Amino acid sequence: MRIMTVATVLALLIASQSVSAKETTEAGSGNPKMSASRSYSAEESATLSRAARTKAEAQERIWDLKMKTITKGICTGC
């Protein structure tokens, strides 16, 4: 019974990640491409790196929450 529960939880997790990945690629397809030859000022570079770091931290918090939810549901005690 526990094996079926673990397999179901993992399947749902993988399915939800693939759906969210498809949504983000579809949403990002409308963004204009940046030119590689453009140089950024120090302020622009700092702003872009701050935004990227904030986004990565938010994604990590979401991933941690998912993992805590999954691991909490597996163990039923002895």
N, C-alpha and C positions, 0 to 999 in steps of 0.2 A: 504494500500500500504506500509506503513512504517513497519507494522508487518511482511509482507512478506520479506522486505529488511533485517530486523533484523534477521529473522529466516534463511535466506539464508547466511548471513555473519557468523552467529554462526555455521551453518552446515559446511561451508567451513573451518572455523578455527578448528573445531573439527576434520575434515577429514585430514587436513594438519598435525595436531599434531600426529594423529595415524600413518600416513605414515612415518613421521620423526622418531617416536619412533621405528617403525619396522626396519628402516634403521640403527639406532644406535645399536639396539640389534644384528642385523645381522653382523654389522661391528665389534662389540666387542666380538663376539663369537670366533674369531680366536686368541684372546689374551691368553697367558699362564696364568694359575692361580698362584697366589702368595701363598707361604706357610705361614700359620699363626704362625709357630714357629720361623720364621726369625725375628731377632731384627734389628732395623735400628739405624744408628748413628744419632746424632743431625743434622748434615748437610743434610743427606738423608731425615730425617723427615721434616725438614724445606723446602726442595725442593719439596717434595710431597705435603705438605700442601699449598705451594705457587701455585703449579700447579692446585690443586683442587679449590683454591679460585679464580684463574684467570678464570678457566672454568665456575664456578658458576656465576661469574660476567658477563661473556660473554653471558651466557644463560639468565640472568636477563635483560641485555640490549636488547636482541632479543625479549624477552617477552614484555618489555615495548614499544618497537617500534611497535609490532603487536597491542598492546592495543591502542596506540595513533592513529594508522591508522584506526582501527575499530571505535573508538569513534568519530573520526573526520568525518567519512563518514555517521554516523547515523543522526546527527543533521543537519537539513536543514534550520533552522531559523523559526521564527514565521511570 
